Amino acid sequence: MLRSRIVGTGSAVPKKVVTNHDLEGLVDTTDAWITSRTGISERRIAVNEPCSELASRAGKAALKAADVSPKDLDLIVVGTVTPEMTFPSTACLVQAHLGVRPGATAFDVSAACSGFVYALDVADKFVKAGAHKKALVIGVDQFSRIVDWKDRSTCVLFGDGAGAIVLSAEKGARGVLSCHTHSDGRHWEMLYANGPHQSSHFDHGHHKSPYLRMHGNETFKIAVRTMGSAITEAMEANGLKGEDIDLLIPHQANLRIINAIKDRLKLPDEKLYVNLDRYGNTSAGSIPLALDEAVREGRLKENDTVLFVAFGGGFTWASAVARW
């Protein structure tokens, strides 16, 4: 069977570190309050580092790890909701930055924090269909640009970052086994962000703020439920049980959500990867960034089964299973 196998990973984060103690000087909050409710200690904030630059750095690292030349790529899919331009796509900018051959397919996917898994699903289907042989899949976001730094309920949660993988069309048992993507646009008002010069058709004059807005408690409940159902769907599709999962890499949004998912699967801590404490919620960047760190730490070995699960604005939710 032709599969898309992950042959390289990479990541990139901004240089600037913003700790919880730093935020105490911006809003009415404390390090203890943030840590106890989210599990976040610090995050990276981009300064003069455009979204496409972070994406390109992550992509370059993934290509190096895969020992694949940019000229061999024929597909680039980027999951992001914070591009520096309305168009061209971030994927096209990455194509230019990395020297990917003219004529390759390049486009962005908008699914907020589920963006990477959505992008993986799209690229996987292209590869399995035989349309492309080498794909670069990137998740990148810079929520520091769209959060209200006076809103303590949201500004403490997010950071900037990017992660990338290289997919190669190969025959055999290793590779992406399945992807599962879903959405429910009825609840868009619980988590959304207008652009600085944009107003939604659905606004009716009530939502003019350019900043991210979130109803935290309601979003938390739906995130736990939908991510749980996405995990069940992925495991049932592949005949897996909890003990068959070697590593779970969830979207890094909130430690309470992550622990709820871990408890649902009855997974021990060593089968869960968390870097939320150091980066916060990097949206579409969170899963590939965590994956790259897990790979570099030796947390995955050949034929291990890794499970990704995400939830984002839209609402969107998604899962994927891969055999390493």
URCOR-V797511 format. One record per pair of residues at least 6 apart in sequence whose ideal C-beta (glycine too) atoms are under 6 Angstrom apart, sorted by the first residue. I is the first residue (numbers start at 0). J is the second residue. Records with the same first field share a line. If there is no record, write none. Layout:
I->J ; J
This chain:
1->127 ; 168 ; 170
2->174
3->123 ; 126 ; 166 ; 174 ; 175
4->167 ; 169 ; 173 ; 174
5->164
6->65 ; 165 ; 167
7->61 ; 64 ; 65 ; 165
8->61 ; 64 ; 164 ; 290 ; 291 ; 294
9->57 ; 60 ; 61 ; 64 ; 163 ; 291
10->57 ; 162 ; 288 ; 291
11->53 ; 56 ; 57 ; 161
12->43 ; 160
13->43 ; 44 ; 45 ; 48 ; 159
15->44 ; 46
16->41
17->42 ; 44
18->41
19->30 ; 33 ; 40
20->30
22->28 ; 155
25->148
26->151
27->151
28->151
33->39 ; 155
37->253
38->254 ; 275 ; 276
39->275 ; 279
40->276
42->158 ; 278 ; 279
43->158 ; 159
44->143 ; 159
45->141 ; 159
49->83
50->81 ; 82 ; 83 ; 89 ; 139 ; 141
51->89 ; 92
53->139 ; 161
54->77 ; 89 ; 93 ; 137 ; 139 ; 161
55->93 ; 96 ; 97
57->137 ; 161 ; 162 ; 163
58->93 ; 97 ; 135 ; 137 ; 163
61->163 ; 164 ; 165
65->165
67->165
69->97 ; 98 ; 99
70->100
71->133
72->99 ; 103 ; 133 ; 135
73->103 ; 131 ; 133
74->104 ; 125 ; 131 ; 134
75->90 ; 93 ; 94 ; 105 ; 135
76->118 ; 121 ; 122 ; 136
77->89 ; 90 ; 107 ; 137
78->108 ; 114 ; 115 ; 117 ; 118 ; 138 ; 283
79->89 ; 107 ; 139 ; 140 ; 283
80->109 ; 111
81->140 ; 141 ; 144
82->89
88->106 ; 107
89->107
90->105 ; 106 ; 107
91->105
94->105
108->114 ; 117 ; 118
110->117 ; 311 ; 315
111->311 ; 312 ; 313
112->250 ; 282 ; 309 ; 311
113->309 ; 311 ; 315 ; 316 ; 317
114->138 ; 283
115->138 ; 283 ; 286 ; 287
116->307 ; 309 ; 317 ; 319
117->180 ; 317
118->136
119->136 ; 319
120->178 ; 180
122->134 ; 136 ; 166
123->175 ; 178
125->131
126->134 ; 166 ; 168
132->168
133->167
134->166
135->165
136->164
137->163
138->162 ; 283 ; 284 ; 287
139->161 ; 284
140->282 ; 283 ; 284
141->159
142->157 ; 282
143->159
145->192 ; 211
146->153 ; 154 ; 157 ; 211
147->210
148->154
153->211 ; 213
156->280
157->279 ; 280
158->278 ; 279 ; 281
160->278 ; 281 ; 284 ; 288
161->284
162->284 ; 287 ; 288 ; 291
163->287
173->322
175->321
176->237 ; 320 ; 322
177->236 ; 237 ; 320
178->319
179->229 ; 232 ; 233 ; 318
180->317
181->316
182->313 ; 315
183->314
186->314
189->214 ; 217 ; 218
190->213 ; 218 ; 312
191->212 ; 312
192->211
193->209
195->209
222->256 ; 310
223->256 ; 259
225->310 ; 316
226->260 ; 308 ; 310 ; 316
227->263
229->308 ; 316 ; 318
230->308 ; 318
233->318 ; 320
237->320
241->264 ; 265
243->304
244->304 ; 306
245->303 ; 304
246->270 ; 272 ; 298 ; 299 ; 305
247->266 ; 271 ; 306
248->272 ; 286 ; 289 ; 290 ; 307
249->257 ; 260 ; 308
250->285 ; 286 ; 309 ; 310
251->275 ; 285
252->280
254->275
261->271
272->289 ; 293
274->289 ; 292
286->307
299->323
303->323
304->322
305->321 ; 323
306->320
307->319
308->318
309->317
310->316
